[in-house]
Amino acid sequence: MSESFYTPEGIKGLRKLRDLRPNLFKAFQEFDAKVFEDGAINVKTKELIAVAAAHITQCPYCIDTHVKRAKAAGATDEEVAESVFVAMALGAGGPFAHGSIAMHALEHK
């Protein structure tokens, strides 16, 4: 079976989640909308943060959505690309920092 869960149409599967718990689904949507309003951080910056976070969480739907929203908020292609590199650095940073645990274990056999 070559079917992928991550297709543009796959997100429609959330309809069942909405149908099963509409009050919780609505609450999440309202929270998400509120978070992405202008505040101490402007919408463009929030969307660029979301682009990086979506790469860390590896959610293809979030990547697609937040890249499009970042562009709509005025982000340049270069800013989106740089957000991806920020995610790459943070993704590599965890194993790098935790390497100290491995080195400590080598010294304390």
Secondary structure, 3 states (H helix, E strand, C coil): CCCCCCCCCHHHHHHHHHHHCHHHHHHHHHHHHHHCCCCCCCHHHHHHHHHHHHHHHCCHHHHHHHHHHHHHCCCCHHHHHHHHHHHHHHHHHHHHHHHHHHHHHHHCC
